[in-house]
Amino acid sequence: MLDEKSLSVFREAGFRVHQRDGKAKLVKGRCEVHLSPVSRTLDMRIPVVRIDRQGALPKRVTDYLSDRNGNHRGPGQFEIEGNMIWYRALLGPEDRPEDVATRACGAVEKIGPKILNLLK
C-alpha cells in the first residue's frame, strides 16, 4: 500500500517522504508522520512529546488528553505508548490521505505546546 503512487500525493502536498522496511515517514516543517499500512488503510502516528515514565502522568495531563479525545475535533486521538504521547489517525474509506496528514500535523502543532505546559 505504500508504493510510489500512494506516496506521491504526500509529496504533492508538501511532505518529504522517507521509506524504510515497508513503512514511511513524512516530514513537513517540524511535524513527522509515521505511516504504516493496516488492512486496506493507513495508520498515521505523530510523536507529540517524550515523557518521563518514572511514575504516573499528572492527572491534569491525562484529563486533558481524555477531554481532547472526547471532543473529536481532529482526524485522530492522543495515545500514550511507552515513553511517548502520540497522535494517531486512521484513514476512513472516503478520506484523502494527504488531507488527514495535514490536519493531524495541524492538531499536533496546536495542542502539543499545551501538553508540554501541562507536563511542567
C-alpha positions as CSV (number, residue, x, y, z in Angstrom):
1,M,0.0,0.0,0.0
2,L,3.0,2.3,0.4
3,D,4.1,2.3,-3.2
4,E,5.4,5.3,-5.1
5,K,2.0,6.2,-6.4
6,S,0.4,6.3,-3.0
7,L,3.3,8.3,-1.6
8,S,3.3,10.8,-4.4
9,V,0.1,12.5,-3.0
10,F,2.1,13.4,0.1
11,R,4.9,14.9,-1.9
12,E,2.4,17.0,-3.8
13,A,1.0,18.2,-0.5
14,G,4.5,19.4,0.6
15,F,5.7,16.5,2.6
16,R,9.2,15.0,2.3
17,V,8.9,11.2,2.2
18,H,11.4,8.7,3.7
19,Q,10.8,5.0,3.2
20,R,12.2,2.0,5.1
21,D,11.1,-1.6,5.8
22,G,7.6,-1.2,4.2
23,K,6.9,1.9,6.3
24,A,7.2,5.6,5.6
25,K,7.9,8.7,7.5
26,L,6.5,12.1,6.2
27,V,8.1,15.3,7.3
28,K,6.6,18.8,6.9
29,G,8.1,21.6,8.9
30,R,8.7,20.2,12.4
31,C,6.0,17.6,12.1
32,E,6.8,14.0,11.3
33,V,4.1,11.4,10.4
34,H,4.9,7.7,10.7
35,L,2.8,5.7,8.1
36,S,2.1,2.0,8.4
37,P,-0.2,0.0,6.2
38,V,-3.0,-1.6,8.1
39,S,-5.5,-3.9,6.3
40,R,-6.5,-1.6,3.3
41,T,-5.9,1.7,5.1
42,L,-3.1,3.7,6.6
43,D,-2.2,4.2,10.3
44,M,-0.7,7.7,10.8
45,R,1.1,8.3,14.1
46,I,2.8,11.6,15.1
47,P,5.1,11.7,18.1
48,V,3.9,14.6,20.3
49,V,6.2,14.6,23.3
50,R,8.6,12.2,25.0
51,I,7.6,11.7,28.6
52,D,9.4,10.7,31.8
53,R,7.7,7.5,32.9
54,Q,9.0,7.5,36.5
55,G,5.6,7.3,37.9
56,A,2.2,8.1,36.6
57,L,1.5,11.1,34.4
58,P,-0.1,14.1,36.2
59,K,-3.8,13.8,36.3
60,R,-4.2,17.2,34.6
61,V,-2.4,15.7,31.6
62,T,-4.4,12.5,31.4
63,D,-7.6,14.6,31.9
64,Y,-6.7,17.0,29.2
65,L,-5.9,14.2,26.7
66,S,-9.2,12.4,27.6
67,D,-11.1,15.6,27.1
68,R,-9.4,16.3,23.7
69,N,-10.1,12.7,22.5
70,G,-13.7,13.1,23.6
71,N,-14.2,16.3,21.6
72,H,-13.5,14.5,18.3
73,R,-12.1,17.8,16.9
74,G,-9.5,16.4,14.7
75,P,-8.7,13.4,12.5
76,G,-7.3,11.3,15.3
77,Q,-6.7,10.8,19.0
78,F,-3.9,11.1,21.5
79,E,-2.4,7.8,22.9
80,I,0.2,7.1,25.4
81,E,2.6,4.3,24.4
82,G,5.8,3.6,26.3
83,N,7.5,6.9,27.0
84,M,5.8,8.8,24.2
85,I,2.5,10.6,23.7
86,W,1.4,10.0,20.1
87,Y,-1.4,11.5,18.0
88,R,-2.9,8.7,15.9
89,A,-5.2,8.9,12.9
90,L,-6.7,6.1,10.8
91,L,-7.9,6.9,7.4
92,G,-11.6,6.2,6.6
93,P,-12.6,5.0,3.1
94,E,-13.5,8.5,1.9
95,D,-10.5,10.3,3.4
96,R,-7.8,11.8,1.3
97,P,-4.6,10.7,3.0
98,E,-2.7,13.9,2.4
99,D,-5.6,15.9,3.9
100,V,-5.7,13.7,7.0
101,A,-1.9,14.0,7.4
102,T,-2.0,17.8,7.1
103,R,-4.9,18.1,9.5
104,A,-3.2,15.8,12.0
105,C,0.0,17.9,11.9
106,G,-2.1,21.0,12.5
107,A,-3.7,19.4,15.5
108,V,-0.3,18.4,17.0
109,E,1.2,21.8,16.3
110,K,-1.8,23.4,18.1
111,I,-2.1,21.0,21.1
112,G,1.5,19.9,21.5
113,P,2.6,23.1,23.3
114,K,-0.4,22.9,25.7
115,I,0.6,19.3,26.6
116,L,4.2,20.4,27.2
117,N,3.0,23.1,29.6
118,L,0.8,20.7,31.5
119,L,3.8,18.4,32.0
120,K,5.8,21.1,33.7
